[in-house]
Amino acid sequence: MTFHVAGRLRGLPQPATIAMSTRARELRAEGADVISLALGEPDFPSPPEAVEAAAAAGRAGDTRYPPIGGQPALKAAIVDKFRRQNGLDFTPEQILVANGGKQVIFNAFMATLEPGDEVIVPAPYWVSYPIIARMMGGVPVEVPCHEASGFRLRPLALRAAITPRTRWLVLNFPNNPSGAIMERADLEAIADVLRDAPHVWVLADEIYEHLTFDGRKHVSLAAVAPDLAGRILTMNGMAKAYAMTGWRVGFAGGPLPLIKAMTSVQSNATSGVCTLAQAGAVAALGSPFERVETMRATYQARRDRVVAALRALDGLTCARPDGAFYAYPGISGVIGKTSARGRLMASDLDFAEALLEEAHVATVPGAAFGMSPHIRLSFAASDAQLDEACRRIADFVRTLR
């Protein structure tokens, strides 16, 4: 029997973050001392309050099917979080709890996209936005945000990209992979463009909102432009700031008709989120915020040492990230060179693969994020790992000819 894959999956790439991490694990299994900076996963433990709350929920028998859109206690905690931290007012009915942030995006696009609808994705972007859009028959429209402008989305570039078929604009700031943020003035300029395009909705992915550096603060678009709130979906989750990646709890607040449609999608896909994970999320959202501040300060110090090391290398540039926990150095100065083992650096994919195979440092090529030639590396790793990884990268770059 011949297996035929559905047309919607043909041509969809495997996320490069997963591919590079898989290859790193294979090399480790072969005995190589690999340092993986490919995945964006905090190296801090989950809050102990969350772990205890989840265990207590299990002991209390809270193990039955949850409501599709989220437990009442967690919805209330999310409403409170949005009000306190973002200046956004939602009712519980306007909140959806999903199986990670990725399902929020999947639900939103599944609920709204028709074949041929366009989704504007500023580049560089997290790898899953265009992939999920394509799965739903959508057409990703990439808008370059260059290193020289701090990887910020510029209003003129956005205006030029909007067409009558545009359905969504994705805003992910602080940004993965660049670490760029959008200041209030930046968002006000974007809001002015959106006021002239009332058919365009906005997916504001704020998963890195608390991981900002040098005194900068994240601002939500829906708070900057409350007149546009009726077409903004603000999403977040427990993975990054609370170091709860494996708990799979994402959430979003938005217009009631959209939330209802997304809940219908989730009802027929996964149903509700694990009750124990939801109990842990309630506890984490109520836990001392000093723990998040400790993470933020640690990441800022790591950023400084990694950026300094990368900027010291001939052929590399590196914008200083204002948030998240990634560096996104440009490598145009080494394109065309050859590695010690004879591999030509014709692209950032060649560079990333050779760096892994020859220096045993796993990163992700910029092509995966829609902007080359760059690589992304996560500094959510120990100081010792980062220092050794930077030493290996430096040795690798210096041997290029």
C-alpha positions as CSV (number, residue, x, y, z in Angstrom):
1,M,0.0,0.0,0.0
2,T,1.3,3.5,-0.9
3,F,1.0,6.1,1.7
4,H,-0.2,9.5,0.5
5,V,0.4,12.5,2.7
6,A,-2.2,15.3,2.7
7,G,-1.5,18.1,0.3
8,R,-1.5,20.7,3.2
9,L,1.7,19.0,4.5
10,R,3.6,18.6,1.3
11,G,6.5,20.9,1.2
12,L,6.3,22.0,4.9
13,P,9.8,22.0,6.3
14,Q,10.8,20.5,9.6
15,P,11.5,23.5,12.0
16,A,15.2,24.0,11.8
17,T,15.4,24.4,15.6
18,I,14.2,20.8,15.9
19,A,16.5,19.6,13.1
20,M,19.6,21.1,14.6
21,S,18.8,19.8,18.1
22,T,18.1,16.4,16.7
23,R,21.5,16.3,15.0
24,A,23.2,17.5,18.2
25,R,21.6,14.6,20.1
26,E,22.9,12.2,17.5
27,L,26.4,13.5,17.8
28,R,26.2,13.2,21.6
29,A,25.1,9.6,21.2
30,E,28.2,9.0,19.1
31,G,30.3,10.4,21.9
32,A,30.9,14.0,20.8
33,D,31.0,16.7,23.5
34,V,28.3,18.9,21.9
35,I,27.1,22.2,23.4
36,S,23.6,22.9,22.1
37,L,22.5,26.5,21.9
38,A,19.7,25.6,19.3
39,L,16.6,25.5,21.4
40,G,15.0,28.4,23.2
41,E,14.4,26.8,26.6
42,P,15.1,28.4,30.0
43,D,17.8,26.6,32.0
44,F,16.0,27.5,35.3
45,P,13.7,25.1,37.2
46,S,9.9,25.7,37.2
47,P,8.6,27.6,40.2
48,P,8.3,25.2,43.3
49,E,4.9,26.7,43.9
50,A,3.8,25.4,40.6
51,V,5.2,21.9,41.2
52,E,3.5,21.7,44.6
53,A,0.2,23.0,43.3
54,A,0.1,20.5,40.5
55,A,0.9,17.6,42.9
56,A,-1.8,18.9,45.3
57,A,-4.3,19.0,42.5
58,G,-3.5,15.4,41.6
59,R,-3.8,14.3,45.2
60,A,-7.2,16.1,45.5
61,G,-8.5,14.2,42.5
62,D,-8.6,17.1,40.1
63,T,-7.9,14.7,37.2
64,R,-11.1,14.8,35.1
65,Y,-11.8,16.5,31.8
66,P,-11.3,20.3,32.1
67,P,-13.4,22.9,30.4
68,I,-12.3,23.4,26.8
69,G,-11.3,27.0,27.2
70,G,-9.6,26.7,30.6
71,Q,-10.3,26.2,34.3
72,P,-12.1,29.1,35.9
73,A,-9.3,29.7,38.4
74,L,-6.7,30.0,35.7
75,K,-8.9,32.2,33.6
76,A,-9.3,34.5,36.6
77,A,-5.6,34.5,37.2
78,I,-4.9,35.4,33.5
79,V,-7.5,38.2,33.6
80,D,-5.7,39.6,36.6
81,K,-2.3,39.2,35.0
82,F,-3.4,41.1,31.9
83,R,-4.9,43.9,34.0
84,R,-1.9,44.3,36.3
85,Q,1.0,43.8,33.9
86,N,-0.4,45.0,30.5
87,G,-3.2,47.4,31.3
88,L,-5.7,45.2,29.3
89,D,-9.2,44.5,30.5
90,F,-10.7,41.1,29.6
91,T,-13.6,39.1,30.9
92,P,-13.0,35.4,31.5
93,E,-15.1,34.6,28.4
94,Q,-12.4,36.5,26.4
95,I,-9.6,34.2,27.6
96,L,-8.5,30.9,26.0
97,V,-6.1,28.5,27.6
98,A,-4.3,26.3,25.1
99,N,-1.8,23.5,25.0
100,G,1.2,25.9,24.7
101,G,1.5,29.1,22.7
102,K,1.8,27.2,19.5
103,Q,-1.7,25.9,19.8
104,V,-3.0,29.5,20.3
105,I,-1.5,30.4,16.8
106,F,-2.9,27.2,15.3
107,N,-6.4,27.8,16.7
108,A,-6.4,31.5,15.5
109,F,-5.3,30.7,12.0
110,M,-7.5,27.6,11.7
111,A,-10.5,29.7,12.8
112,T,-10.0,32.6,10.4
113,L,-7.9,31.8,7.3
114,E,-9.3,31.0,4.0
115,P,-7.2,29.7,1.1
116,G,-5.1,32.6,-0.3
117,D,-5.5,34.9,2.8
118,E,-2.2,36.6,3.6
119,V,-0.4,36.7,6.9
120,I,2.2,39.4,7.3
121,V,5.2,38.0,9.2
122,P,8.1,40.4,10.0
123,A,11.4,38.8,9.4
124,P,13.3,37.5,11.2
125,Y,10.5,35.4,12.7
126,W,9.9,32.4,14.8
127,V,9.9,29.4,12.5
128,S,6.3,28.3,13.2
129,Y,4.3,31.4,12.1
130,P,4.7,30.8,8.3
131,I,4.5,27.1,8.6
132,I,1.1,27.2,10.5
133,A,-0.2,29.8,8.1
134,R,0.6,27.5,5.1
135,M,-1.0,24.6,6.8
136,M,-4.3,26.5,6.8
137,G,-4.0,27.6,3.2
138,G,-2.7,31.0,4.0
139,V,0.1,32.9,2.3
140,P,2.9,34.2,4.5
141,V,4.2,37.6,3.4
142,E,7.6,38.3,4.8
143,V,8.6,41.9,5.6
144,P,12.3,42.3,6.3
145,C,13.4,44.0,9.5
146,H,17.1,44.6,9.1
147,E,19.9,44.6,11.6
148,A,20.7,48.2,10.8
149,S,17.3,49.3,12.1
150,G,17.5,47.1,15.2
151,F,15.3,44.4,13.6
152,R,12.2,46.6,14.3
153,L,9.2,46.6,12.0
154,R,9.0,49.9,10.2
155,P,5.6,51.5,9.4
156,L,6.4,52.2,5.7
157,A,7.4,48.6,5.2
158,L,4.2,47.4,6.8
159,R,2.0,49.7,4.8
160,A,3.6,48.5,1.5
161,A,2.9,44.8,2.5
162,I,-0.8,45.2,3.2
163,T,-3.2,44.1,0.4
164,P,-6.9,43.5,0.3
165,R,-6.1,39.8,1.0
166,T,-4.2,40.5,4.2
167,R,-5.9,38.9,7.2
168,W,-3.3,38.9,9.9
169,L,-0.2,40.8,11.0
170,V,2.0,38.9,13.4
171,L,3.9,41.0,16.0
172,N,6.4,39.1,18.1
173,F,8.3,41.5,20.3
174,P,10.5,40.9,22.2
175,N,11.5,39.0,19.1
176,N,12.6,35.5,18.6
177,P,15.3,35.3,17.1
178,S,16.6,38.8,17.1
179,G,15.8,40.0,20.7
180,A,14.4,43.2,19.2
181,I,11.7,45.1,21.1
182,M,9.2,47.7,19.9
183,E,9.1,50.9,22.0
184,R,5.8,52.8,22.5
185,A,6.6,55.2,19.7
186,D,7.2,52.2,17.3
187,L,3.9,50.7,18.2
188,E,2.1,54.0,17.8
189,A,3.4,54.3,14.3
190,I,2.3,50.7,13.5
191,A,-1.2,51.5,15.0
192,D,-1.5,54.5,12.6
193,V,-0.9,52.1,9.6
194,L,-3.5,49.6,11.0
195,R,-6.1,52.3,11.4
196,D,-6.0,52.7,7.6
197,A,-6.4,48.9,7.1
198,P,-9.5,47.9,9.2
199,H,-9.6,44.4,7.6
200,V,-6.2,43.4,9.2
201,W,-6.1,41.6,12.6
202,V,-3.1,41.4,14.8
203,L,-1.6,38.4,16.6
204,A,0.6,40.0,19.3
205,D,2.9,37.2,20.6
206,E,4.2,38.5,23.9
207,I,5.8,35.3,25.3
208,Y,9.1,37.1,26.1
209,E,7.5,40.2,27.6
210,H,9.3,40.0,31.0
211,L,12.7,39.3,29.5
212,T,13.8,42.8,28.6
213,F,17.2,44.4,29.3
214,D,18.8,47.7,30.2
215,G,15.7,49.0,31.9
216,R,13.5,48.7,28.9
217,K,9.9,47.6,29.4
218,H,7.5,45.8,27.1
219,V,4.3,47.6,26.1
220,S,1.3,45.8,24.6
221,L,-0.1,47.1,21.3
222,A,-3.7,46.8,22.6
223,A,-2.8,49.1,25.5
224,V,-1.0,51.6,23.2
225,A,-4.0,51.6,20.8
226,P,-7.1,50.6,22.7
227,D,-9.3,51.7,19.7
228,L,-7.8,48.7,17.8
229,A,-8.4,46.2,20.7
230,G,-11.4,44.7,18.9
231,R,-9.0,43.1,16.3
232,I,-6.0,42.3,18.4
233,L,-5.3,38.8,19.9
234,T,-2.8,39.1,22.7
235,M,-1.1,35.8,23.4
236,N,1.4,34.7,26.1
237,G,2.2,31.6,28.1
238,M,4.1,30.0,31.0
239,A,7.1,28.7,29.0
240,K,9.7,31.4,29.0
241,A,9.4,33.8,32.0
242,Y,8.2,31.0,34.3
243,A,10.5,28.2,32.9
244,M,7.5,25.9,32.3
245,T,8.2,24.7,28.8
246,G,7.1,21.1,29.4
247,W,3.9,22.1,31.1
248,R,2.3,23.2,27.8
249,V,0.2,26.1,29.0
250,G,-0.4,29.0,26.6
251,F,-3.1,31.6,26.8
252,A,-4.6,34.5,24.9
253,G,-7.1,37.3,25.4
254,G,-9.0,38.8,22.6
255,P,-12.4,39.7,21.0
256,L,-15.1,37.4,22.1
257,P,-16.2,36.2,18.6
258,L,-12.6,35.2,17.8
259,I,-12.1,33.5,21.2
260,K,-15.3,31.5,20.7
261,A,-14.1,30.4,17.2
262,M,-10.7,29.4,18.5
263,T,-12.3,27.5,21.4
264,S,-14.4,25.6,18.9
265,V,-11.2,24.6,17.0
266,Q,-9.6,23.4,20.2
267,S,-12.8,21.5,21.2
268,N,-12.4,19.4,18.1
269,A,-8.6,19.0,18.2
270,T,-7.2,18.5,21.7
271,S,-9.9,19.6,24.1
272,G,-8.7,21.3,27.3
273,V,-5.3,21.6,28.9
274,C,-4.1,19.1,31.6
275,T,-5.8,20.0,34.9
276,L,-2.6,19.6,36.9
277,A,-0.7,21.9,34.5
278,Q,-3.4,24.5,34.9
279,A,-3.2,24.3,38.7
280,G,0.5,24.8,38.4
281,A,0.0,27.8,36.1
282,V,-2.3,29.5,38.6
283,A,0.3,29.1,41.3
284,A,3.1,30.4,39.1
285,L,1.2,33.5,38.1
286,G,0.7,34.2,41.8
287,S,4.3,33.4,42.8
288,P,6.9,36.1,43.8
289,F,7.9,38.1,40.8
290,E,11.4,38.4,42.1
291,R,12.1,35.0,40.6
292,V,11.4,36.3,37.1
293,E,13.6,39.4,37.8
294,T,16.4,37.1,38.8
295,M,16.1,35.2,35.5
296,R,16.0,38.5,33.6
297,A,19.1,39.8,35.3
298,T,21.0,36.5,34.7
299,Y,20.1,36.6,31.0
300,Q,21.2,40.2,30.6
301,A,24.6,39.4,32.1
302,R,24.9,36.4,29.7
303,R,23.9,38.5,26.8
304,D,26.6,41.0,27.5
305,R,29.4,38.3,27.6
306,V,28.1,36.5,24.4
307,V,27.7,39.7,22.4
308,A,31.1,40.9,23.4
309,A,32.6,37.6,22.4
310,L,30.9,37.6,19.0
311,R,31.7,41.2,18.2
312,A,35.4,40.4,18.7
313,L,35.4,38.1,15.7
314,D,36.4,39.2,12.2
315,G,33.5,38.7,9.7
316,L,30.7,38.7,12.3
317,T,28.4,41.5,13.4
318,C,26.0,41.3,16.3
319,A,23.2,43.7,17.2
320,R,22.7,43.9,21.0
321,P,19.4,42.2,21.8
322,D,17.0,44.2,24.0
323,G,15.1,41.2,25.1
324,A,14.4,37.4,25.0
325,F,17.5,35.2,25.3
326,Y,19.0,34.9,21.8
327,A,21.8,36.5,19.9
328,Y,21.4,36.8,16.1
329,P,24.8,37.6,14.7
330,G,25.3,38.4,11.0
331,I,27.9,36.2,9.3
332,S,28.1,37.9,5.8
333,G,31.9,38.5,6.4
334,V,32.6,34.7,6.4
335,I,30.4,33.7,3.4
336,G,32.6,32.3,0.7
337,K,35.3,31.0,3.0
338,T,36.1,27.4,3.6
339,S,36.4,25.5,6.9
340,A,39.3,23.5,8.1
341,R,37.7,20.3,6.8
342,G,37.1,21.8,3.4
343,R,33.4,22.8,3.6
344,L,32.5,26.0,1.7
345,M,30.5,28.6,3.6
346,A,28.1,29.3,0.8
347,S,25.2,30.0,3.2
348,D,24.3,30.3,6.9
349,L,23.1,26.7,6.7
350,D,26.6,25.6,5.7
351,F,28.1,27.7,8.5
352,A,25.7,26.2,11.2
353,E,26.2,22.7,10.0
354,A,29.9,23.0,9.8
355,L,30.0,24.6,13.2
356,L,28.1,21.7,14.6
357,E,30.0,19.0,12.9
358,E,33.5,20.5,13.3
359,A,33.3,22.5,16.5
360,H,30.4,20.7,18.2
361,V,28.3,23.8,18.8
362,A,24.7,23.7,17.8
363,T,23.0,26.9,16.5
364,V,20.3,27.5,14.0
365,P,20.8,29.0,10.5
366,G,19.1,32.4,9.9
367,A,17.4,31.0,6.8
368,A,15.0,29.2,9.1
369,F,13.9,32.6,10.4
370,G,13.6,34.3,7.1
371,M,16.7,36.4,7.2
372,S,20.2,35.4,6.0
373,P,23.1,35.3,6.5
374,H,22.7,35.0,10.3
375,I,22.8,32.3,12.9
376,R,20.7,32.2,16.1
377,L,22.1,31.0,19.4
378,S,20.4,30.9,22.7
379,F,22.1,32.2,25.8
380,A,19.8,30.3,28.1
381,A,22.7,28.1,29.2
382,S,25.2,28.2,32.0
383,D,28.1,30.7,32.0
384,A,30.6,27.8,31.6
385,Q,28.7,26.4,28.6
386,L,28.5,29.8,27.0
387,D,32.1,30.6,27.5
388,E,33.2,27.3,26.0
389,A,30.8,27.7,23.1
390,C,32.1,31.2,22.4
391,R,35.7,29.9,22.5
392,R,34.8,27.1,20.0
393,I,33.0,29.5,17.7
394,A,36.0,31.9,17.8
395,D,38.4,29.0,17.0
396,F,36.1,27.9,14.2
397,V,35.8,31.3,12.6
398,R,39.6,32.0,12.9
399,T,40.4,28.8,10.9
400,L,38.1,29.8,8.0
401,R,40.1,30.6,4.9
